[in-house]
Amino acid sequence: MGKYLPNAWGLHDMHGNVCEWTRSDYRPQPYLDDDGRNGLSPTAPKAVRGGSWYDRPIEARSGFCLGYLPHQGVYDVGFRATCEPAPAAKPAVAGTAKK
């Protein structure tokens, strides 16, 4: 890790690591928000973005996209775990506290 200079966001060695599964249904480009890709079908091919160490250089970029069936085992595809912050506590309004 850190073999190459970081990108504009300070991340090292991002291109060509693994392709990334997404929860979006695969649709050809260009991206259209209302084309059904966000329907979360359990059987539709899922969008896999980016390229891996196995792909040609033209495919090892964030804009590259393929579709794989959800049950399909693929050896050069991974996923990114994300965490959402807990919602901020709402401030108490004066005079509404219970006694």
C-alpha positions, -999 to 999 in steps of 0.1 A, spaced: 0 0 0 11 35 -7 34 25 -35 23 54 -57 16 90 -50 -19 98 -35 -47 110 -57 -64 144 -52 -83 130 -21 -51 116 -5 -60 80 -13 -32 56 -25 -33 27 -51 -71 29 -58 -72 20 -95 -69 -16 -105 -73 -31 -70 -107 -48 -74 -139 -41 -91 -167 -30 -68 -201 -45 -64 -229 -19 -61 -265 -23 -51 -277 -6 -83 -292 -27 -111 -270 -27 -142 -280 -3 -170 -259 8 -199 -245 43 -198 -252 72 -197 -265 73 -161 -301 83 -158 -315 85 -123 -350 74 -134 -341 44 -157 -349 18 -131 -313 12 -119 -322 21 -83 -351 -4 -81 -331 -28 -61 -343 -60 -79 -330 -91 -62 -326 -109 -95 -314 -82 -120 -277 -80 -129 -259 -56 -105 -236 -29 -116 -199 -36 -110 -177 -5 -112 -141 1 -117 -114 -23 -128 -92 -49 -111 -57 -62 -114 -70 -87 -139 -85 -61 -164 -69 -42 -192 -58 -6 -183 -87 10 -201 -111 -9 -178 -92 0 -146 -110 33 -140 -139 44 -119 -162 51 -149 -160 15 -162 -191 -6 -155 -202 -42 -161 -233 -61 -150 -230 -94 -131 -259 -116 -117 -262 -113 -79 -254 -150 -74 -224 -150 -98 -191 -157 -81 -164 -134 -94 -128 -136 -81 -117 -100 -88 -148 -82 -75 -151 -68 -39 -173 -45 -21 -170 -14 1 -184 -13 36 -200 20 45 -212 34 78 -237 62 82 -234 85 111 -260 83 138 -286 111 135 -278 141 157 -298 145 188 -324 172 186 -319 200 211 -345 203 238 -369 231 234 -372 254 265 -403 246 286 -410 212 272 -389 190 295 -409 166 316 -407 168 354 
